[in-house]
Amino acid sequence: MPKTQYLVAASIDGFIADQDNSLEWLFQAEAATTAEASTAREDRFTRFFGSTGAMAMGATTYEWVLNHEQLLEHPDKWQEYYGDVPCWVFSHRRLPVVPGARLTFASGDVRPVHQQMTAAAGGRNLWVIGGGELAGQFADHGLLTEIILAIAPVMLGAGAALLPRRLTAAELRLTDLDQDGTFAYLTYSLATRPADLRAAEQAPTALSARVPRPDQGGRG
């Protein structure tokens, strides 16, 4: 059965980007690896992506890739990285389109998009590229089946959270563990949570329903 996978690099303290939305810390960690480890890491990704039939990413991730790789000026890079694999971009804003890329823009509930992705993938896996909030939305509905982490030897202190959701040991099972001398690679499978449990976790308590959040009080 195809998997819905969240493959992502993160710091030891659980961030996938720093406070400036930069990945310079990750590039520095990658540069510190041996040539052999770098080749093994590329092979690992090649095997992963070879079984990927559809992708999803949030607006922040898409814009970062767009700007960092200058994809509007060099759209051939998208084909080099992702080939013809279709990608769904979640955004409430109109975003530039990479020429030639198989992009579909979406917003709202991830469930119908997951159905579309599954149909387009043709039996292959789905990759939720990020960010963490988007991956969390797939997890909220029991759609995320695997988390694959590449842990860099870095502490960021703050930044974009890996996956801002509460997932317990009863829901996560370590299925694979590896390392290359710099990065640690951990794979977790996710148990499907009953719909009533997910709903209970997301529903506000009586107290939280009465007390306004800091971003709600006194603002027009």
C-alpha positions as CSV (number, residue, x, y, z in Angstrom):
1,M,0.0,0.0,0.0
2,P,1.4,3.5,-0.9
3,K,2.7,5.6,2.0
4,T,2.3,9.2,2.7
5,Q,5.7,10.2,3.9
6,Y,7.2,13.3,5.5
7,L,10.9,13.3,4.7
8,V,12.7,16.3,6.2
9,A,16.0,17.4,7.7
10,A,15.9,18.9,11.2
11,S,18.1,20.2,13.9
12,I,18.6,18.1,17.1
13,D,16.2,20.4,18.9
14,G,13.4,19.9,16.4
15,F,13.5,22.8,13.9
16,I,13.5,22.6,10.1
17,A,14.5,26.2,9.5
18,D,15.9,28.9,11.7
19,Q,14.1,32.1,12.8
20,D,15.1,33.8,9.5
21,N,13.7,30.8,7.5
22,S,17.2,30.0,6.5
23,L,18.7,26.6,5.8
24,E,22.3,27.8,5.9
25,W,22.9,25.7,9.1
26,L,21.9,22.6,7.1
27,F,24.2,23.4,4.2
28,Q,27.0,23.8,6.6
29,A,26.3,20.4,8.1
30,E,26.1,18.8,4.7
31,A,29.5,20.4,3.8
32,A,31.1,18.8,6.9
33,T,30.3,15.3,5.8
34,T,32.8,13.0,4.1
35,A,32.6,12.4,0.3
36,E,31.5,8.9,1.0
37,A,28.8,10.0,3.3
38,S,27.6,12.6,0.9
39,T,27.4,10.0,-1.9
40,A,25.5,7.7,0.4
41,R,23.1,10.5,1.3
42,E,22.4,11.2,-2.3
43,D,21.8,7.5,-3.0
44,R,19.4,7.4,-0.1
45,F,17.4,10.3,-1.5
46,T,17.5,8.8,-5.0
47,R,16.0,5.6,-3.8
48,F,13.3,7.5,-1.8
49,F,12.4,9.8,-4.7
50,G,12.3,6.9,-7.1
51,S,9.2,5.6,-5.3
52,T,7.5,9.0,-5.1
53,G,4.5,9.6,-7.3
54,A,3.2,12.9,-6.0
55,M,4.3,15.7,-3.7
56,A,2.8,18.5,-1.5
57,M,4.3,21.6,0.0
58,G,3.2,24.7,1.7
59,A,3.5,28.2,0.4
60,T,6.6,29.1,2.5
61,T,8.5,26.0,1.3
62,Y,7.5,26.7,-2.3
63,E,8.6,30.3,-2.1
64,W,11.9,29.3,-0.5
65,V,12.7,26.8,-3.2
66,L,11.5,29.3,-5.8
67,N,13.8,32.1,-4.6
68,H,16.8,30.0,-3.4
69,E,17.0,28.1,-6.7
70,Q,15.9,31.1,-8.9
71,L,13.4,28.8,-10.6
72,L,11.6,31.6,-12.5
73,E,14.9,32.4,-14.2
74,H,16.0,28.8,-14.4
75,P,12.9,26.6,-14.6
76,D,14.9,23.7,-15.9
77,K,16.2,23.2,-12.3
78,W,12.7,22.1,-11.3
79,Q,12.8,19.3,-13.9
80,E,16.3,18.4,-12.8
81,Y,15.2,18.0,-9.2
82,Y,11.6,16.7,-9.5
83,G,11.2,15.6,-13.0
84,D,7.5,15.2,-14.0
85,V,6.3,14.3,-10.5
86,P,3.1,16.4,-9.9
87,C,3.2,18.8,-6.9
88,W,0.3,20.3,-5.0
89,V,1.2,23.7,-3.4
90,F,-1.0,24.8,-0.5
91,S,-1.5,28.6,-0.4
92,H,-4.1,31.2,0.2
93,R,-2.2,33.6,-2.0
94,R,-1.5,33.8,-5.7
95,L,2.1,32.6,-6.2
96,P,4.3,32.6,-9.3
97,V,4.3,29.4,-11.4
98,V,7.5,27.7,-12.4
99,P,7.2,27.3,-16.2
100,G,6.9,23.6,-17.2
101,A,6.3,22.3,-13.7
102,R,3.3,20.1,-12.9
103,L,1.9,22.3,-10.2
104,T,-1.6,22.4,-8.7
105,F,-2.4,25.1,-6.2
106,A,-4.8,24.2,-3.4
107,S,-6.1,25.5,0.0
108,G,-8.2,24.3,2.8
109,D,-8.9,20.7,3.7
110,V,-6.0,18.3,2.8
111,R,-8.2,15.3,2.5
112,P,-9.5,15.8,-1.0
113,V,-6.1,16.8,-2.1
114,H,-4.7,13.6,-0.7
115,Q,-7.2,11.7,-2.8
116,Q,-6.1,13.6,-5.9
117,M,-2.5,12.9,-5.1
118,T,-3.1,9.2,-4.5
119,A,-4.9,9.0,-7.9
120,A,-2.0,10.8,-9.7
121,A,0.7,8.8,-8.0
122,G,-0.3,5.6,-9.7
123,G,0.5,3.3,-6.8
124,R,3.6,5.1,-5.7
125,N,4.2,7.0,-2.4
126,L,3.2,10.6,-1.6
127,W,5.8,13.0,-0.2
128,V,4.8,15.8,2.0
129,I,7.9,18.1,1.6
130,G,6.9,20.6,4.3
131,G,6.6,22.6,6.2
132,G,5.7,21.1,9.6
133,E,2.3,22.7,9.8
134,L,1.2,21.1,6.5
135,A,2.6,17.7,7.6
136,G,0.6,18.2,10.8
137,Q,-2.6,18.7,8.9
138,F,-2.1,15.4,7.1
139,A,-1.4,13.8,10.5
140,D,-4.6,15.4,11.9
141,H,-6.7,13.4,9.5
142,G,-4.7,10.1,9.9
143,L,-3.2,10.4,6.4
144,L,0.5,10.7,7.3
145,T,1.9,7.2,7.6
146,E,5.7,7.7,7.9
147,I,8.1,10.3,9.1
148,I,11.7,10.1,7.8
149,L,14.1,12.4,9.7
150,A,17.6,13.4,8.8
151,I,19.0,14.9,12.1
152,A,21.8,17.4,11.6
153,P,24.3,18.0,14.4
154,V,23.0,21.5,15.0
155,M,21.0,23.3,17.8
156,L,19.0,26.2,16.6
157,G,17.2,27.3,19.7
158,A,14.2,28.6,17.7
159,G,12.7,28.5,14.3
160,A,10.1,26.5,12.3
161,A,8.9,23.5,14.2
162,L,9.5,20.0,12.8
163,L,5.9,18.9,13.3
164,P,3.8,21.1,15.7
165,R,1.5,18.3,16.9
166,R,1.3,16.1,19.9
167,L,2.1,12.5,18.9
168,T,2.7,9.9,21.6
169,A,4.8,6.8,21.8
170,A,1.7,4.8,21.2
171,E,1.4,6.4,17.8
172,L,5.0,6.4,16.7
173,R,7.1,3.3,16.0
174,L,10.8,3.4,15.1
175,T,11.3,1.3,12.1
176,D,14.7,2.2,10.9
177,L,17.9,3.8,12.3
178,D,21.1,4.7,10.5
179,Q,23.9,7.3,10.6
180,D,26.8,8.5,8.4
181,G,29.1,10.1,11.0
182,T,27.3,13.5,10.7
183,F,23.6,12.9,10.2
184,A,21.4,10.4,12.0
185,Y,18.5,9.0,10.0
186,L,15.3,7.9,11.9
187,T,12.2,6.5,10.3
188,Y,8.9,6.3,12.2
189,S,5.7,4.7,11.2
190,L,2.5,6.4,12.4
191,A,-0.4,4.4,13.8
192,T,-3.8,5.6,12.5
193,R,-5.6,7.4,15.3
194,P,-9.4,7.0,15.6
195,A,-11.3,9.9,14.2
196,D,-13.0,10.6,17.6
197,L,-9.6,10.8,19.3
198,R,-8.3,13.3,16.7
199,A,-11.4,15.4,17.0
200,A,-11.2,15.4,20.8
201,E,-7.6,16.6,20.6
202,Q,-8.4,19.4,18.2
203,A,-11.6,20.6,20.0
204,P,-11.2,23.5,22.4
205,T,-11.8,22.9,26.1
206,A,-14.5,24.8,27.9
207,L,-11.8,27.0,29.5
208,S,-10.0,27.7,26.2
209,A,-13.3,28.5,24.5
210,R,-14.0,31.3,27.1
211,V,-10.5,32.8,27.3
212,P,-9.3,34.7,24.2
213,R,-5.9,33.9,22.8
214,P,-3.3,36.7,22.8
215,D,-3.9,37.2,19.1
216,Q,-7.7,37.6,19.6
217,G,-8.0,40.2,22.3
218,G,-8.8,43.8,21.5
219,R,-7.8,43.7,17.9
220,G,-10.0,44.9,15.1
